[in-house]
Amino acid sequence: MRLTHAGDLARSFGLNQAYAKTKTRLDALTREVASGQKNDVAGSLRGDTRSLASIENSLRRLDAFDRNAAEAEIRLTTGQQALDSMRKLIDGMGGPMVSAPLMEASSAHLVAGAEEKLEAALSLLNTEAAGQFLFAGARSNQPAVATKSALLAQIDAVTAGLSTAAEITQAVSDFFDAPSGSDGYLSNTVTGSITGAGPLPLTTGETMSNNLTAGNPAFRDLLKGLALAVIAKSGPPGEVERGKLIQAAGTVIINADAGLISAQASQGVLEERVELARTRNAAERTTLTIARGSITAADPYEASTALTNAQLQLETLYSITARLSRMSLADRL
C-alpha cells in the first residue's frame, strides 16, 4: 500500500511548476540564441519602449520614401526613353527641310513620313509607367493627349480656307501656342493636365515635383513642326508656297529638338536628386538599424550562458523528480 502525504502533493506541484517555468525559459533562451534577438525586448527596457518605437517609425517612413524613390526612378527613366525616342523621330529631319529649295519635286520626300511620325509622337506623349501616364501631369490616370485623327481635325479647322505658307504657319502656331482656356492645343488636344503631379516625398523635408507635361513648349513645337509637315504633303497649292511651308516646318522641328534636349537635362537633374535621396535614406537606414540592434540584439555570451544554466536546471529537476518517484515506504520511515 502506497501512502501519499499532503506534503508529497505540494512538493509534486512545486516541482511541476518549477519544471514548466524552466522549460518555458529554456524555449525562450533557445529562440534568443538562434535568432540573436532578445526574446523580451520590452522587459529588457523595463517597459520604456519609446526610443525603440521611434526607431521603428523612422524605418517605416524610410520604407515609404524608398517606394516613392523607386517609383520616381521608373517614371524618370521611362520618360527619358520617351524623350530620346521623340528626338530620334525628328533626327536629321529639320536641317534638310530648312535648306530645301522651294521646288516640290526636290523636297516632297522630306515630309513623306510626317503623318506616321506625328502619330508616333502622340503615342510617346501617352507613355505609361507604373500604371500612370507620364506626361499627363496631375491627371496621370488618363492619357496626356488626344489621337492623331482628333489633332489633325483640329488643325484642319484652323487652317480651312488658307492658301499661303505664311497664313497656315501662323494659324498652326496660334493653335499650339494659345494659352489654356483658349480654343487651342492646351484646351482641345491635351486630355491630361498641364499642371505637374503633386510633390512626392523623397526624404524627411524633401519632395520632388515633375512638371514636364504634354503642355511643355518642346512638345508643342514637336507636334507643331510635324503638323506643318503633314499639311505640306498636300498643300498649299504651288511649289513655292509648299516649299516655304516645308522650310517653316523644319525651323520649328529644329527648335523642338533643342527643347527636347533641355527637357532631358531637366529630367536628368531630377534623376540625380532621386539618387542622392536614396543614398541619404540608405545611410539613415544603416544608422537606425544599428541603433535598433543595440536595443534588441541579445548578448551571445549572456544568452548562451543562461541557456546552459537553464538546461542544467532542467536536468536537475528531472533527476529530483525521478529520485522522488522511486522512494519506498521504508525510505520515508
Number of C-alpha atoms within 10 A of each C-alpha: 4 6 8 9 9 8 9 12 11 11 14 15 12 12 16 14 12 15 19 13 12 19 16 13 17 20 13 17 24 19 15 21 20 12 12 17 20 22 20 13 17 14 11 13 14 9 9 12 14 10 13 19 12 13 17 15 12 16 19 13 15 20 14 15 21 20 14 20 24 16 15 23 17 15 23 21 16 17 24 19 15 21 22 14 15 24 20 12 18 21 13 12 18 24 15 14 26 20 14 19 17 18 15 18 10 11 21 19 12 18 21 14 13 23 19 13 20 25 17 16 23 21 19 20 25 24 19 22 17 11 10 17 23 32 33 30 26 19 19 21 14 19 24 29 26 18 17 19 10 13 21 17 10 18 22 13 11 17 17 10 10 14 15 17 24 13 14 23 23 11 18 22 19 15 23 23 18 15 14 14 10 12 16 21 29 24 19 18 21 23 18 26 22 22 17 20 20 13 12 16 18 26 21 12 6 11 16 18 14 21 20 23 26 29 28 16 18 23 24 21 25 26 23 25 30 27 22 28 30 22 24 28 21 10 20 19 12 13 17 16 20 26 27 23 29 34 27 21 29 27 19 25 30 22 17 25 23 15 20 23 15 13 20 20 13 14 20 15 12 18 20 12 17 23 17 14 21 20 12 14 22 14 12 15 18 13 13 18 15 13 15 18 15 12 18 19 17 21 15 15 10 11 21 17 13 17 20 15 14 20 16 13 17 19 13 13 17 13 12 12 16 11 10 12 10 8 10 11 10 6 7 7 5
